[in-house]
Amino acid sequence: MPERRRHRRYPRQLRVRCKNPQLAFESLTRDICAGGVFIITSHQLPLDSSIDLEISFGADEPFIHCRGRIVWINAGQLETFPPGFGVEFLEEDEQVMGRLLHDLGV
């Protein structure tokens, strides 16, 4: 099966705050790229729902605020992957994406 991703993924466990009108929680990322992030969580949110994210690259670093859309959910069907969901970043703010890429070391 050919790779469908447009961006290289970086395995990173970063703190992330997630919020939508129904739910707010903190968790960790599994991996991240310029196009999105996978969030490890047992919380269930609907596919295609919007979510506000605050991602931290370290205790002394300010959070990166961005908005995303849930594009896939792993509720246990992929045993090699933790439960959670993949989020596609919705905004193309150059400052936010530039900081994200810089903090990833890209």
Short mmCIF file of the C-alpha atoms (twelve columns), coordinates in Angstrom:
data_MODEL
# 
_entry.id   MODEL 
# 
loop_
_atom_site.group_PDB 
_atom_site.id 
_atom_site.type_symbol 
_atom_site.label_atom_id 
_atom_site.label_alt_id 
_atom_site.label_comp_id 
_atom_site.label_asym_id 
_atom_site.label_seq_id 
_atom_site.Cartn_x 
_atom_site.Cartn_y 
_atom_site.Cartn_z 
_atom_site.pdbx_PDB_model_num 
ATOM 1   C CA . MET A 1   0.000   0.000  0.000  1 
ATOM 2   C CA . PRO A 2   1.528   3.372  -0.967 1 
ATOM 3   C CA . GLU A 3   2.145   5.999  1.703  1 
ATOM 4   C CA . ARG A 4   -0.634  8.620  1.701  1 
ATOM 5   C CA . ARG A 5   0.973   11.141 4.018  1 
ATOM 6   C CA . ARG A 6   2.244   14.404 2.583  1 
ATOM 7   C CA . HIS A 7   4.467   15.225 5.568  1 
ATOM 8   C CA . ARG A 8   7.138   13.308 7.413  1 
ATOM 9   C CA . ARG A 9   5.964   12.198 10.863 1 
ATOM 10  C CA . TYR A 10  8.133   12.617 13.942 1 
ATOM 11  C CA . PRO A 11  7.596   10.324 16.943 1 
ATOM 12  C CA . ARG A 12  7.181   12.745 19.849 1 
ATOM 13  C CA . GLN A 13  5.386   12.412 23.165 1 
ATOM 14  C CA . LEU A 14  4.328   15.996 23.796 1 
ATOM 15  C CA . ARG A 15  1.783   17.335 26.224 1 
ATOM 16  C CA . VAL A 16  -1.406  18.398 24.496 1 
ATOM 17  C CA . ARG A 17  -4.581  20.034 25.752 1 
ATOM 18  C CA . CYS A 18  -7.681  19.172 23.736 1 
ATOM 19  C CA . LYS A 19  -10.962 21.029 23.839 1 
ATOM 20  C CA . ASN A 20  -14.267 21.098 21.987 1 
ATOM 21  C CA . PRO A 21  -17.768 22.132 23.144 1 
ATOM 22  C CA . GLN A 22  -18.424 18.715 24.749 1 
ATOM 23  C CA . LEU A 23  -15.075 17.850 26.320 1 
ATOM 24  C CA . ALA A 24  -11.736 19.151 27.581 1 
ATOM 25  C CA . PHE A 25  -8.794  16.942 28.552 1 
ATOM 26  C CA . GLU A 26  -4.988  16.676 28.579 1 
ATOM 27  C CA . SER A 27  -3.058  13.877 26.948 1 
ATOM 28  C CA . LEU A 28  0.108   13.026 25.008 1 
ATOM 29  C CA . THR A 29  0.883   12.880 21.333 1 
ATOM 30  C CA . ARG A 30  2.246   9.754  19.654 1 
ATOM 31  C CA . ASP A 31  3.625   11.526 16.609 1 
ATOM 32  C CA . ILE A 32  3.372   14.896 14.916 1 
ATOM 33  C CA . CYS A 33  4.056   16.498 11.541 1 
ATOM 34  C CA . ALA A 34  3.340   19.765 9.746  1 
ATOM 35  C CA . GLY A 35  -0.047  18.399 8.661  1 
ATOM 36  C CA . GLY A 36  -1.350  16.892 11.878 1 
ATOM 37  C CA . VAL A 37  -0.890  14.916 15.062 1 
ATOM 38  C CA . PHE A 38  -1.962  11.631 16.641 1 
ATOM 39  C CA . ILE A 39  -3.312  12.036 20.191 1 
ATOM 40  C CA . ILE A 40  -3.232  9.088  22.590 1 
ATOM 41  C CA . THR A 41  -6.523  8.985  24.501 1 
ATOM 42  C CA . SER A 42  -9.470  6.841  25.477 1 
ATOM 43  C CA . HIS A 43  -11.822 9.808  25.002 1 
ATOM 44  C CA . GLN A 44  -14.223 9.305  22.128 1 
ATOM 45  C CA . LEU A 45  -15.001 12.215 19.810 1 
ATOM 46  C CA . PRO A 46  -16.862 11.987 16.499 1 
ATOM 47  C CA . LEU A 47  -15.028 11.684 13.210 1 
ATOM 48  C CA . ASP A 48  -14.829 15.031 11.357 1 
ATOM 49  C CA . SER A 49  -15.407 17.030 14.548 1 
ATOM 50  C CA . SER A 50  -13.333 20.158 15.166 1 
ATOM 51  C CA . ILE A 51  -11.004 20.386 18.126 1 
ATOM 52  C CA . ASP A 52  -8.846  23.131 19.643 1 
ATOM 53  C CA . LEU A 53  -5.328  22.046 20.576 1 
ATOM 54  C CA . GLU A 54  -2.573  23.461 22.736 1 
ATOM 55  C CA . ILE A 55  0.706   21.612 22.184 1 
ATOM 56  C CA . SER A 56  3.703   21.982 24.501 1 
ATOM 57  C CA . PHE A 57  7.262   21.215 23.390 1 
ATOM 58  C CA . GLY A 58  8.601   21.485 26.935 1 
ATOM 59  C CA . ALA A 59  7.953   22.720 30.450 1 
ATOM 60  C CA . ASP A 60  9.524   26.122 29.770 1 
ATOM 61  C CA . GLU A 61  8.013   26.524 26.303 1 
ATOM 62  C CA . PRO A 62  4.730   28.332 25.620 1 
ATOM 63  C CA . PHE A 63  1.914   26.272 24.169 1 
ATOM 64  C CA . ILE A 64  1.292   26.321 20.419 1 
ATOM 65  C CA . HIS A 65  -2.413  26.970 19.818 1 
ATOM 66  C CA . CYS A 66  -4.031  25.476 16.745 1 
ATOM 67  C CA . ARG A 67  -7.291  24.058 15.476 1 
ATOM 68  C CA . GLY A 68  -7.819  20.683 13.871 1 
ATOM 69  C CA . ARG A 69  -10.301 18.144 12.575 1 
ATOM 70  C CA . ILE A 70  -10.449 14.512 13.655 1 
ATOM 71  C CA . VAL A 71  -9.718  12.470 10.536 1 
ATOM 72  C CA . TRP A 72  -9.348  8.952  11.945 1 
ATOM 73  C CA . ILE A 73  -9.976  7.117  15.171 1 
ATOM 74  C CA . ASN A 74  -8.320  4.039  16.622 1 
ATOM 75  C CA . ALA A 75  -10.688 2.450  19.140 1 
ATOM 76  C CA . GLY A 76  -8.592  -0.708 19.343 1 
ATOM 77  C CA . GLN A 77  -8.949  -2.000 15.781 1 
ATOM 78  C CA . LEU A 78  -5.216  -1.432 15.160 1 
ATOM 79  C CA . GLU A 79  -3.438  -3.425 17.838 1 
ATOM 80  C CA . THR A 80  -0.035  -1.917 16.975 1 
ATOM 81  C CA . PHE A 81  -1.357  1.597  17.629 1 
ATOM 82  C CA . PRO A 82  -2.560  3.076  20.929 1 
ATOM 83  C CA . PRO A 83  -6.182  4.167  21.280 1 
ATOM 84  C CA . GLY A 84  -6.758  7.731  20.185 1 
ATOM 85  C CA . PHE A 85  -7.320  9.812  17.101 1 
ATOM 86  C CA . GLY A 86  -5.507  11.518 14.264 1 
ATOM 87  C CA . VAL A 87  -6.038  15.245 13.849 1 
ATOM 88  C CA . GLU A 88  -5.445  17.223 10.664 1 
ATOM 89  C CA . PHE A 89  -4.398  20.811 11.323 1 
ATOM 90  C CA . LEU A 90  -6.954  23.205 9.847  1 
ATOM 91  C CA . GLU A 91  -5.149  26.484 10.002 1 
ATOM 92  C CA . GLU A 92  -2.322  27.444 7.772  1 
ATOM 93  C CA . ASP A 93  -1.080  30.290 9.970  1 
ATOM 94  C CA . GLU A 94  2.537   30.741 8.892  1 
ATOM 95  C CA . GLN A 95  3.712   31.746 12.367 1 
ATOM 96  C CA . VAL A 96  2.092   28.728 14.049 1 
ATOM 97  C CA . MET A 97  3.288   26.271 11.391 1 
ATOM 98  C CA . GLY A 98  6.758   27.875 11.344 1 
ATOM 99  C CA . ARG A 99  7.084   27.497 15.094 1 
ATOM 100 C CA . LEU A 100 5.783   23.951 14.948 1 
ATOM 101 C CA . LEU A 101 8.336   22.986 12.282 1 
ATOM 102 C CA . HIS A 102 11.112  24.811 14.116 1 
ATOM 103 C CA . ASP A 103 10.299  23.010 17.375 1 
ATOM 104 C CA . LEU A 104 10.257  19.688 15.501 1 
ATOM 105 C CA . GLY A 105 13.773  20.461 14.281 1 
ATOM 106 C CA . VAL A 106 12.768  20.575 10.606 1 
# 
